[in-house]
Every structure is written in structure tokens, then in C-alpha cells.
């Protein structure tokens, strides 16, 4: 096992691109986030899948949600974290990896869905989904199981997954963001 770790460390250390990819992981991410983080200085835009496959084959990166095709979450394995820490220390970099307790499948679906991202942003920024309903011309009573457009589906998904909560104010249903919505928002819009 130690021999394999040493071989992987040497493989990563001999390439500036590999170091950059490995050290770009400060938390689990989807492919487009990884590309965005590293493409500006190592030029792998559009080739991230090929590069990530090399890391996956060596056991340094794993999928957190293998069954999903779009919005797949890549995270560092224990071996990958150890090697990243060694690479960072050898180059005098400060590097830290954290994996928040989060519904990563939901995160992946929101990050990959531009419309979901926009609605999440509006929900958290405005604080009330009634304003979202007016903004997107959705009647609150139509928010049931009658999906007529993507907006209904997204809002229903958010209700079912606990991103928003329904409360009654003065006899009118109001949908407010939950702590889960704020956590997702802080991760997605932190960049």
C-alpha cells in the first residue's frame, strides 16, 4: 500500500497540472467547477474528464454519486487527501479539504441546472417564495402536483427536498428558505 502511495505521489509531483488539479479540491465539486478553477492557468478546458479519469484510475479521486450522469460530484479519496497534503507541504502551500454534510445529489442537480441556480438565488436573496411566485408568474395553488413547466418542477423539488418550507401568514401560504437552502447557496455562490 505504501509503495502505491509513493508512486502516486511521484506521479502527481512530476506535473504542475496534476498538482494544480489535486490542490484545486478544497471540497467536493462537479466537473465544470473543477474546470473553472484550474483552466485559467493550466488550460484543460473541455478536457477535464480525461484528466479526472487518470486520477480516478489511480484511486485519488472518487465519485460521491456514481449513479448520476449530470452533476456528478468528484471528491478526494483518503489517499488523494494525503497526497494533496504532502504536495501542499512540499511547496509551502496552505491547503485544506472539507466535506460538509450535505445532500450532494441535490447540490449537483442545482449547480448543473441554470434555472435551479437562479431560483435558489432568488429564494435566498429575497427571503420569500411568494415574491418568486410573482416574479415567475406562478400561482401558489398551482404549486401542487400539476407540473406545467420547469418552474413548478423545480419548486416542487425544493419543497420535497427541504430547501423551502411552507408557512401560513395571515391565511396565505408563504414559502421561505430553510437552513439547507442557505447552506447550498453559500457553497454554490461563494465563488
C-alpha positions as CSV (number, residue, x, y, z in Angstrom):
1,X,0.0,0.0,0.0
2,X,2.8,2.5,0.9
3,X,4.5,1.7,-2.4
4,X,1.4,2.6,-4.3
5,X,1.0,5.9,-2.3
6,X,4.6,6.8,-3.1
7,X,4.1,6.0,-6.8
8,X,1.0,8.2,-6.9
9,X,2.8,11.0,-5.0
10,X,5.6,10.9,-7.6
11,X,3.1,10.9,-10.5
12,X,1.4,14.0,-9.1
13,X,4.6,15.8,-8.1
14,X,6.2,15.5,-11.5
15,X,3.5,17.6,-13.2
16,X,2.4,21.1,-12.4
17,X,-1.0,20.4,-14.0
18,X,-1.6,17.3,-11.8
19,X,-0.6,19.3,-8.7
20,X,-3.0,22.1,-9.7
21,X,-5.9,19.7,-10.2
22,X,-5.3,17.9,-6.9
23,X,-4.8,21.1,-4.9
24,X,-7.9,22.7,-6.5
25,X,-10.0,20.4,-4.4
26,X,-10.9,22.1,-1.2
27,X,-14.3,20.4,-1.2
28,X,-16.3,18.1,-3.4
29,X,-17.1,19.6,-6.8
30,X,-18.7,18.9,-10.2
31,X,-16.6,18.8,-13.4
32,X,-17.4,22.3,-14.5
33,X,-16.3,23.8,-11.2
34,X,-13.0,21.9,-11.4
35,X,-12.5,23.2,-15.0
36,X,-13.4,26.7,-13.9
37,X,-10.9,26.6,-11.0
38,X,-7.9,25.2,-13.0
39,X,-8.4,26.1,-16.7
40,X,-7.2,29.6,-16.4
41,X,-3.7,28.6,-15.5
42,X,-3.3,25.1,-16.9
43,X,-5.5,25.0,-20.0
44,X,-7.6,21.9,-19.6
45,X,-11.0,23.5,-20.6
46,X,-13.0,20.7,-22.1
47,X,-10.5,18.0,-21.2
48,X,-11.3,17.7,-17.5
49,X,-13.0,14.3,-18.0
50,X,-9.8,12.9,-19.4
51,X,-7.6,14.3,-16.7
52,X,-10.0,13.3,-13.9
53,X,-10.2,9.8,-15.3
54,X,-6.4,9.4,-14.7
55,X,-6.9,10.5,-11.0
56,X,-9.9,8.1,-10.7
57,X,-8.0,5.2,-12.2
58,X,-5.2,5.8,-9.6
59,X,-7.7,6.0,-6.7
60,X,-7.0,9.6,-5.9
61,X,-10.5,10.9,-6.8
62,X,-13.8,9.2,-6.3
63,X,-17.5,9.9,-7.3
64,X,-19.7,10.8,-4.5
65,X,-22.8,10.0,-6.6
66,X,-21.9,7.5,-9.2
67,X,-25.5,6.8,-10.4
68,X,-26.0,10.3,-11.6
69,X,-24.7,11.3,-15.1
70,X,-25.1,15.0,-15.0
71,X,-24.0,16.8,-11.8
72,X,-21.6,14.1,-10.8
73,X,-19.7,15.0,-7.7
74,X,-16.0,14.4,-7.6
75,X,-14.2,14.3,-4.2
76,X,-10.8,13.3,-3.0
77,X,-10.3,9.8,-1.6
78,X,-8.3,9.3,1.6
79,X,-5.2,8.6,-0.5
80,X,-5.9,11.7,-2.6
81,X,-6.2,13.9,0.5
82,X,-2.9,12.5,1.9
83,X,-1.1,13.1,-1.3
84,X,-2.6,16.6,-1.7
85,X,-1.5,17.5,1.8
86,X,2.1,16.2,1.1
87,X,2.2,18.2,-2.2
88,X,1.0,21.3,-0.5
89,X,3.5,21.0,2.3
90,X,6.4,20.4,-0.1
91,X,5.5,23.5,-1.9
92,X,4.8,25.6,1.2
93,X,1.1,26.0,0.3
94,X,-1.7,26.2,2.7
95,X,-4.3,23.6,1.7
96,X,-7.3,22.4,3.5
97,X,-10.1,20.0,2.4
98,X,-13.5,19.9,3.9
99,X,-16.5,17.9,3.0
100,X,-19.6,19.5,4.5
101,X,-22.5,17.2,5.5
102,X,-24.8,18.0,2.6
103,X,-27.1,16.3,0.1
104,X,-24.5,16.2,-2.7
105,X,-27.0,14.8,-5.2
106,X,-29.2,17.9,-4.7
107,X,-26.2,20.1,-4.9
108,X,-25.1,18.6,-8.2
109,X,-28.6,19.0,-9.7
110,X,-28.7,22.7,-8.7
111,X,-25.2,23.5,-9.9
112,X,-25.9,21.9,-13.3
113,X,-29.3,23.4,-13.6
114,X,-29.0,27.1,-14.5
115,X,-32.7,27.6,-13.8
116,X,-32.5,25.8,-10.4
117,X,-29.5,28.0,-9.5
118,X,-31.4,31.2,-10.4
119,X,-34.5,30.2,-8.4
120,X,-32.3,29.2,-5.4
121,X,-30.5,32.5,-5.6
122,X,-33.8,34.4,-5.7
123,X,-35.3,32.4,-2.9
124,X,-32.4,33.1,-0.5
125,X,-31.8,36.7,-1.6
126,X,-35.4,37.7,-1.4
127,X,-36.2,35.5,1.5
128,X,-39.7,34.6,0.5
129,X,-41.0,32.4,-2.2
130,X,-44.2,34.4,-2.7
131,X,-42.1,37.1,-4.4
132,X,-40.6,34.3,-6.5
133,X,-44.1,33.1,-7.4
134,X,-45.0,36.6,-8.6
135,X,-41.7,37.0,-10.4
136,X,-42.1,33.8,-12.3
137,X,-45.9,34.2,-12.7
138,X,-46.7,31.1,-10.7
139,X,-49.9,30.9,-8.6
140,X,-49.3,29.4,-5.2
141,X,-52.2,27.0,-5.6
142,X,-50.7,25.6,-8.8
143,X,-47.6,24.6,-6.8
144,X,-49.2,21.2,-6.2
145,X,-48.6,18.0,-8.3
146,X,-49.6,19.7,-11.6
147,X,-46.2,20.4,-13.2
148,X,-46.9,22.5,-16.2
149,X,-43.4,24.0,-16.6
150,X,-39.9,23.7,-15.3
151,X,-40.6,26.2,-12.5
152,X,-43.3,24.1,-11.0
153,X,-41.0,21.1,-11.0
154,X,-38.1,23.0,-9.5
155,X,-40.2,24.5,-6.7
156,X,-41.8,21.1,-6.0
157,X,-38.4,19.5,-5.9
158,X,-37.3,22.3,-3.5
159,X,-40.3,21.7,-1.3
160,X,-39.8,17.9,-1.2
161,X,-36.1,18.1,-0.5
162,X,-36.5,20.6,2.3
163,X,-34.9,23.6,0.5
164,X,-38.0,25.7,1.2
165,X,-40.6,25.4,4.0
166,X,-44.3,26.3,3.8
167,X,-45.7,28.5,6.5
168,X,-49.1,30.3,6.7
169,X,-49.1,34.0,7.2
170,X,-52.5,35.8,7.5
171,X,-54.1,32.8,5.8
172,X,-51.8,32.9,2.8
173,X,-49.1,30.2,2.2
174,X,-45.6,31.6,2.1
175,X,-42.6,29.6,1.2
176,X,-39.4,30.6,3.0
177,X,-35.8,29.3,2.5
178,X,-34.6,26.7,5.1
179,X,-31.1,26.4,6.6
180,X,-30.5,23.8,3.8
181,X,-31.2,26.5,1.2
182,X,-28.7,28.8,2.9
183,X,-26.0,26.1,3.0
184,X,-26.5,25.3,-0.6
185,X,-26.5,29.0,-1.5
186,X,-23.3,29.7,0.4
187,X,-21.5,26.8,-1.4
188,X,-22.8,27.5,-4.9
189,X,-22.4,31.2,-4.9
190,X,-19.3,31.5,-2.7
191,X,-17.0,31.8,-5.8
